[in-house]
Amino acid sequence: MSKATQDLLGRAYRIDQRLAAKAARLENLRDLSTRISAAVPGSIRSGQPAGDRMSGIIATIADLEAEIQGEVEALLATQRETAALIRSVGRPEWQTVLELRYLCFKRWETIAEEMGVTHRQVFYLHKQALAAVGNGRKEG
């Protein structure tokens, strides 16, 4: 399997991880904005008016939401590309193991359980599927 194929298969997971981190940041910013809006205007110690702080947080939230939208679009494009690659592998069990791992981001234990196979079998199926992707094979 080529380096480009390996990169593609892992790319969606990395994007998903970045999305999760940005979503957590967004949640923290929104929480902060509620605390600032609830504060009594004279109680802010920084000397900066509450309205100025709030507008800065709102701008940061808007920027982060735009970043998240870009990441979502990148994730969807990567998942489409990955799905097309997976469809090129002809055997359904190979497609299933690749989909569960690289599109659903499932752990090996979960994949084995969902497919009704042992851990060893799921690793073997995965190895065969990757070889098929690398060689352009449909059967094997």
C-alpha positions as CSV (number, residue, x, y, z in Angstrom):
1,M,0.0,0.0,0.0
2,S,1.3,3.4,-0.9
3,K,2.1,6.2,1.5
4,A,-0.6,8.3,-0.1
5,T,-3.2,5.6,0.6
6,Q,-2.0,5.2,4.2
7,D,-2.2,9.0,4.6
8,L,-5.7,9.1,3.2
9,L,-7.0,6.3,5.4
10,G,-5.7,8.1,8.6
11,R,-6.6,11.7,7.5
12,A,-10.3,11.5,8.4
13,Y,-9.5,10.4,11.9
14,R,-7.0,13.3,12.4
15,I,-9.6,15.8,11.1
16,D,-12.2,14.3,13.4
17,Q,-9.8,14.7,16.4
18,R,-9.2,18.4,15.5
19,L,-12.9,18.9,15.2
20,A,-13.5,17.5,18.7
21,A,-10.8,19.8,20.1
22,K,-12.3,22.8,18.4
23,A,-15.8,21.9,19.6
24,A,-14.5,21.7,23.2
25,R,-12.8,25.2,22.8
26,L,-16.1,26.5,21.4
27,E,-18.0,25.2,24.3
28,N,-15.5,26.8,26.7
29,L,-15.8,30.1,24.9
30,R,-19.6,30.0,25.0
31,D,-19.5,29.2,28.7
32,L,-17.2,32.2,29.3
33,S,-19.5,34.5,27.3
34,T,-22.4,33.5,29.5
35,R,-20.4,34.2,32.7
36,I,-19.3,37.6,31.3
37,S,-22.8,38.6,30.3
38,A,-24.0,37.6,33.7
39,A,-21.4,39.7,35.5
40,V,-22.3,43.0,37.0
41,P,-20.6,45.7,34.8
42,G,-18.7,47.2,37.7
43,S,-17.3,43.9,38.9
44,I,-14.8,43.3,36.1
45,R,-11.3,43.8,37.5
46,S,-9.5,44.1,34.2
47,G,-10.6,47.7,33.7
48,Q,-12.0,46.7,30.4
49,P,-15.8,47.2,30.0
50,A,-17.9,44.1,29.9
51,G,-19.2,45.0,26.4
52,D,-15.7,45.2,25.0
53,R,-14.8,41.8,26.5
54,M,-18.0,40.3,25.2
55,S,-17.5,41.6,21.7
56,G,-14.0,40.1,21.7
57,I,-15.3,36.8,22.8
58,I,-18.1,36.9,20.2
59,A,-15.6,37.6,17.5
60,T,-13.4,34.7,18.7
61,I,-16.5,32.4,18.7
62,A,-17.4,33.5,15.2
63,D,-13.8,32.8,14.0
64,L,-13.8,29.4,15.6
65,E,-17.2,28.5,14.2
66,A,-15.8,29.4,10.7
67,E,-12.7,27.2,11.4
68,I,-15.0,24.3,12.4
69,Q,-17.1,24.7,9.3
70,G,-13.9,24.4,7.2
71,E,-12.9,21.3,9.1
72,V,-16.3,19.7,8.6
73,E,-16.1,20.3,4.9
74,A,-12.6,18.8,4.8
75,L,-13.8,15.8,6.8
76,L,-16.7,15.2,4.5
77,A,-14.4,15.5,1.4
78,T,-11.9,13.1,3.0
79,Q,-14.7,10.6,3.9
80,R,-16.0,10.7,0.4
81,E,-12.5,10.0,-1.0
82,T,-12.0,7.2,1.6
83,A,-15.4,5.7,0.9
84,A,-14.6,5.6,-2.8
85,L,-11.3,3.8,-2.1
86,I,-13.0,1.3,0.2
87,R,-15.7,0.6,-2.5
88,S,-12.9,-0.3,-4.9
89,V,-12.2,-3.3,-2.7
90,G,-14.6,-6.0,-3.9
91,R,-15.1,-8.2,-0.9
92,P,-17.8,-7.1,1.5
93,E,-16.0,-8.2,4.7
94,W,-12.9,-6.2,3.6
95,Q,-15.1,-3.2,3.0
96,T,-16.8,-3.6,6.3
97,V,-13.6,-3.7,8.3
98,L,-12.2,-0.7,6.4
99,E,-15.4,1.3,6.9
100,L,-15.7,0.6,10.6
101,R,-12.0,1.5,11.1
102,Y,-11.5,4.5,8.8
103,L,-14.9,6.0,8.5
104,C,-16.5,5.2,11.8
105,F,-13.2,5.3,13.8
106,K,-14.1,2.2,15.8
107,R,-11.6,0.3,18.0
108,W,-10.4,-3.1,16.9
109,E,-12.3,-4.8,19.8
110,T,-15.6,-3.1,18.7
111,I,-15.0,-4.1,15.0
112,A,-14.4,-7.7,15.9
113,E,-17.5,-7.8,18.1
114,E,-19.7,-6.1,15.4
115,M,-18.4,-8.4,12.7
116,G,-18.8,-11.5,14.9
117,V,-15.1,-12.5,14.5
118,T,-12.1,-12.8,16.8
119,H,-9.5,-10.1,17.2
120,R,-7.1,-12.2,15.3
121,Q,-9.6,-12.6,12.4
122,V,-10.3,-8.9,12.2
123,F,-6.6,-8.1,12.0
124,Y,-6.2,-10.7,9.2
125,L,-9.2,-9.3,7.3
126,H,-7.7,-5.8,7.8
127,K,-4.3,-6.9,6.4
128,Q,-6.0,-8.5,3.4
129,A,-8.1,-5.4,2.8
130,L,-5.1,-3.1,2.9
131,A,-3.2,-5.4,0.5
132,A,-6.2,-5.3,-1.8
133,V,-6.3,-1.5,-1.7
134,G,-2.6,-1.4,-2.3
135,N,-2.7,-3.8,-5.2
136,G,-6.1,-2.7,-6.7
137,R,-7.5,-6.2,-6.1
138,K,-11.1,-6.9,-5.9
139,E,-10.9,-10.5,-4.8
140,G,-8.4,-12.6,-3.2
